Amino acid sequence: MKSINNFIGLALLSGALLTSCSDSFLQRDSLTESSSNTFWQTPDDALMALASCYDALQSNQLYNSDQYSLGPLYMDCISDNGGHFNWSGWMEGYDMAMGIHTPSSSIIGSYWKDCYEVISRCNVLIANIDRVDMDASQKAIYQAEAKTIRALMYINLTMTYQDVPFLTAPLTIDEAECEKTDRAAIVAHVMTDLQDAAEVLPQNASSRGHITKGAALSLLGRVALYNEKWDDAIAAYKQVQGLGYSLDPSYAKLFTQSGETSPEIIFAVRYEGPGMSEGAAFNAHWNTPLEAMNGTIDLADAYYCKDGKPTTDTKIAELNGGGGLDVSKPNPAHFENRDPRLYSTLFVPGMLWNGKGGIDTSASNPYANVYGGAAASLSTVYVYKYFDPTDTSNSWDNGQDFYVVRYAEVLLSLAEAMVQKGGYVYSDVTALVNEVRQRADVNMPTVEEVEGTSLSKDELLEVIKHERRVDPHHQHGDSRQTGEVDETTGGGASGEPQVGRRKQETAQGRKVGYGRAAALPRYHRHARQSERDGKRGRAQRRRQIGLTRCHQPRARRSRPMSRRKFLFSKLTASTAA
């Protein structure tokens, strides 16, 4: 026993001696993993750090999507573009769509958290890259890319939450509790960052997926437009016009993997695949149209007839015994002769999905091949954009890029900024809209042919707004959308929307806009088409999110969406056979 005690004493003494010899004995760097002390050594380290910034954009709450998030796909479910109808509460966006979420919902902070994860990674790179011995010009480009990605997050955050914590350097533990910064100050800093980045970034990326001069300028235009800085927006967008971008002649192919290299794409979140474990879920389906989320008739009817005028057909489907719509017996004629962009955005009656879905009027049961049953769309309309019906083996890992900025956004946003500023030349504005309308495989009539040559400012803004909806952009808002802000509903100086996401997306059901019922700008308004007379109007709703401390978003319980057209509640009386 004595020998054992002596051994223990010797061991303790040895530990004491070792500790006394070096205060950092217990603070050694990992022998198997990188640390802040060992990482920033080579150009490869810097490249990996930059890759981590891009990688964080693939979050389901940002530029990916699955059934457990709202992300770019399911965000439409709190708008008039789409909704979770069939899978109810199992889908995370259902409570948000119905206005029955609570501030305690676990996903309230998910979007917030994921945005700040991207910001954190960008800040780490910006703060540490000077430690790396590498070409100075390449180092500057990496920093400019990180600043642009960070700016994108702050654009989204300020459009969603208004004032937020503004972090431009890595935080210490003691700094983890941080106050909000005034939104105007954030916007000013972001605009400076984007302008500086645009002067450094190359016009053409070294490899596909990297941020370019055009991306920085486009985002500069977006944040300027949203914040009513018309001159700044116009200047930025006109610079983009001179960089060689153009609209893809094929809208139908644009939102497929073959369209990823289109000259229309200014910035996209890259996904390798299919089958590369990148996790792109925009194409997620089960050999069937996406049953979990439906498109709406309100969205489908925003796609006018080929003559540029709204449809006058009101028969959506046959009526059931109770006087409601029998969605198992849809009317394909309602969707005929429409703007071609409809058929690349939504799966509507008469279209085929892997050979199924059409209606054979010569058969004894014309509807035998129609999607139906418990998972049938309550509107008869499904999601189609970004989807490849033939890709069934990789529907959760398909490699489809998500487009954050397209040239179509630049043209329509420039038109909006010009009108908002005033003193515009009418033909200059309509030329921008017409360019979008008349890409080769769309070829819709011009503004002059349909709306005329003497529209007022407000009427022109409605035209632009409508075009945004039917030529949908990306999931994140690209402008404050035609200046229609209700200052009585909360928000910043301009009362901008306060949206949250996923159940978290508390917010607001503000009508967002234009999308695929899947990838659309989140924070915009859109034109709403009257079922009877085709008059353009507005549909607004908003809710408010208040934020206090860093990583502590609080959501106010939203009001029920009393004005929301949950598909056919108002249509059943006008759909008689």
Order of alpha helices (4+ residues) and beta strands (2+ residues): alpha-alpha-alpha-beta-alpha-alpha-alpha-alpha-alpha-alpha-alpha-beta-beta-alpha-beta-beta-alpha-beta-beta-beta-alpha-alpha-alpha-alpha-beta-beta-beta-beta
